[in-house]
Amino acid sequence: MEGLAIFIGQSINGIIIALTIITLAGFGYVIYGINKIQLKIDEKHKRNRSTEFTPGGILKNPDAYTWEEILGYKEDFNKIQLVYGIFEQFVPVFPLLGILGTVAGLIQQMGDIGKMSEAISLSMSTTFWGLIAAILLRVLDAVFVSKTVNGMDLFFDTFEQNYNMARDKFFQGGETDSK
């Protein structure tokens, strides 16, 4: 029984370490992907920035994004956001794995009270590492990953609002000119 408790505790610690590395890699992929989209948008934005003026003195196309281009970027972003959602759901699993290791280790050692302190020590390590992983990943998510995802989401929302306002203004202007 003692060997099984040690095996369970060490296995769960290994799973926690592996999932932590996988989650960190997933978060890195999300940040990299969003930064890549932002660079594409910024590069396109710089090329489209016009210094030409209309006869009335209005700057031509200061922010020339087409709806189709933004939809392409939004599609790429949605794929990255899907990946982010998956890895974000890993974070609450870490404390649960830790508690599972603790409970499994304690159940295995209930018959031998003399060896209980050794079992508690190993079992509590799973809870400790599960909590440490969850806390670190939650902070990383809050400070970097979700901030990056939310910023990009805000960009697309703002673009869509501006596009809709410009479209509505164009159609209202077009109707009044024809009357």
C-alpha positions in Angstrom: 0.0 0.0 0.0 2.8 2.4 0.8 4.3 2.0 -2.7 1.0 2.7 -4.3 0.6 6.0 -2.3 4.1 7.1 -3.3 3.4 6.2 -7.0 0.1 8.1 -7.0 1.7 11.1 -5.4 4.7 11.2 -7.7 2.4 10.5 -10.7 0.2 13.4 -9.9 3.2 15.7 -9.3 4.4 14.7 -12.8 1.0 15.4 -14.3 1.0 18.8 -12.7 4.4 19.6 -14.0 3.5 18.4 -17.5 0.2 20.3 -17.6 2.0 23.4 -16.3 4.5 23.2 -19.2 1.7 22.6 -21.7 -0.4 25.5 -20.4 2.6 27.8 -20.5 3.3 26.8 -24.1 -0.4 27.4 -24.9 -0.3 30.8 -23.4 2.9 31.6 -25.3 1.2 30.5 -28.5 -1.8 32.8 -27.8 0.4 35.8 -27.1 2.6 35.1 -30.2 -0.4 34.6 -32.4 -2.1 37.8 -31.3 1.2 39.8 -31.6 1.6 38.4 -35.1 -1.9 39.6 -36.1 -1.2 43.0 -34.5 2.0 43.3 -36.6 0.1 42.4 -39.8 -2.5 45.1 -39.0 0.1 47.7 -38.0 2.1 47.0 -41.2 -1.0 47.3 -43.4 -2.0 50.5 -41.5 1.4 52.1 -42.1 1.2 51.3 -45.8 -2.3 52.7 -46.1 -1.7 55.9 -44.2 -2.2 58.6 -46.8 -0.8 62.0 -46.9 -3.0 63.1 -49.9 -5.8 65.6 -49.4 -9.1 66.0 -51.2 -9.8 69.3 -52.9 -11.8 70.3 -49.7 -8.7 69.7 -47.5 -9.8 66.4 -46.0 -7.2 63.7 -45.5 -7.8 60.8 -47.9 -8.0 57.4 -46.2 -6.1 58.0 -42.9 -7.0 54.5 -41.7 -7.7 52.5 -44.8 -8.7 49.1 -43.5 -11.2 47.2 -45.6 -14.0 45.2 -44.1 -12.7 42.0 -45.8 -9.2 42.5 -44.4 -10.5 42.9 -40.9 -12.7 39.9 -41.2 -9.6 37.8 -42.2 -7.8 39.1 -39.1 -10.8 38.5 -37.0 -11.0 34.9 -38.2 -7.4 34.3 -37.3 -8.0 35.9 -33.9 -11.1 33.7 -33.3 -9.0 30.6 -33.8 -6.4 31.9 -31.3 -9.2 32.8 -28.9 -10.5 29.2 -29.1 -7.0 27.9 -28.2 -6.9 30.4 -25.3 -10.2 29.2 -24.0 -9.0 25.7 -23.9 -5.8 26.5 -22.0 -7.5 28.9 -19.7 -9.7 26.0 -18.5 -6.6 24.1 -17.5 -5.8 26.5 -14.6 -8.6 25.4 -12.2 -7.6 21.7 -12.7 -4.3 22.1 -10.9 -5.6 22.5 -7.3 -8.0 19.7 -8.0 -5.2 17.4 -9.1 -3.3 18.4 -5.9 -6.3 17.6 -3.7 -6.7 14.3 -5.6 -3.1 13.3 -4.8 -3.6 14.2 -1.2 -6.8 12.3 -0.8 -5.5 9.2 -2.7 -2.3 9.2 -0.6 -4.2 9.5 2.7 -6.7 6.8 1.8 -3.9 4.4 1.0 -2.2 5.0 4.4 -5.2 4.9 6.7 -4.5 1.4 7.8 -0.9 2.1 9.1 -1.0 5.1 11.4 2.8 4.8 12.1 3.6 5.7 8.5 0.9 8.3 8.3 3.3 11.3 8.6 5.3 10.2 5.6 2.1 9.7 3.5 0.9 13.1 4.6 4.1 14.7 3.6 4.1 13.2 0.1 0.4 13.8 -0.3 0.5 17.4 0.7 3.3 18.0 -1.9 0.7 17.3 -4.6 -1.6 20.0 -3.2 1.3 22.4 -2.8 2.4 22.0 -6.4 -1.1 22.1 -7.7 -1.8 25.4 -5.9 1.5 26.9 -6.9 0.9 26.1 -10.6 -2.7 27.4 -10.4 -1.6 30.7 -8.7 1.3 31.3 -11.1 -0.8 30.5 -14.2 -3.7 32.6 -13.0 -1.4 35.6 -12.5 0.3 35.1 -15.8 -3.2 34.9 -17.5 -4.5 38.0 -15.7 -1.4 40.1 -16.4 -0.4 39.1 -19.9 -2.6 36.7 -21.8 -6.1 37.9 -21.1 -5.0 41.5 -21.3 -3.6 40.7 -24.8 -6.7 38.8 -25.9 -9.0 41.5 -24.5 -7.0 44.3 -26.2 -7.4 42.6 -29.6 -11.0 41.9 -29.0 -11.5 45.6 -28.2 -9.8 46.5 -31.5 -12.2 44.4 -33.5 -15.2 45.7 -31.6 -14.1 49.3 -32.1 -13.5 48.8 -35.8 -16.9 47.2 -36.3 -18.6 50.1 -34.5 -16.7 52.7 -36.5 -17.4 50.8 -39.7 -21.1 50.5 -39.0 -21.3 54.3 -38.1 -19.5 55.2 -41.3 -21.7 52.9 -43.4 -24.8 54.3 -41.8 -23.7 57.8 -42.3 -22.8 57.0 -46.0 -26.3 55.5 -46.6 -28.0 58.4 -44.8 -26.0 60.9 -46.8 -26.8 59.0 -50.0 -30.5 59.0 -49.4 -30.7 62.7 -48.6 -28.7 63.6 -51.7 -31.1 61.6 -53.9 -34.2 63.4 -52.5 
